[in-house]
Amino acid sequence: MDKKDERKLEIDQSSSTAGPGDEHEYMSNDELHDKGPWHRDVHGKQISSDDFTHDVVLRISGDFYNEEQRKAYADNLVVKLNAGLIPEKS
């Protein structure tokens, strides 16, 4: 294997384990999972989770006809996110 092939292999291996500029190890699946539940704000401009581990708030913007369409879009996202929640163990 020549130096060019070695460098390509090194780049391929590093890119599969980290994102651009990422010097930290990835979190485990348990740390990444949001416990929710998710809900939208009254204007449909953001959705947030009641899980305070990461205090996630996602902003919603785009080409909507009106506020009602944006609210419906936010509601749809909330339903999908809440459907994927894993019940806590008792």
Secondary structure, 3 states (H helix, E strand, C coil): CCHHHHHHHHHHHHHHHCCCCCCCCCCCHHHHCCCCCEEECCCCCEEEECCCCCCCEEECCCCCCCHHHHHHHHHHHHHHHHHCCCCCCC
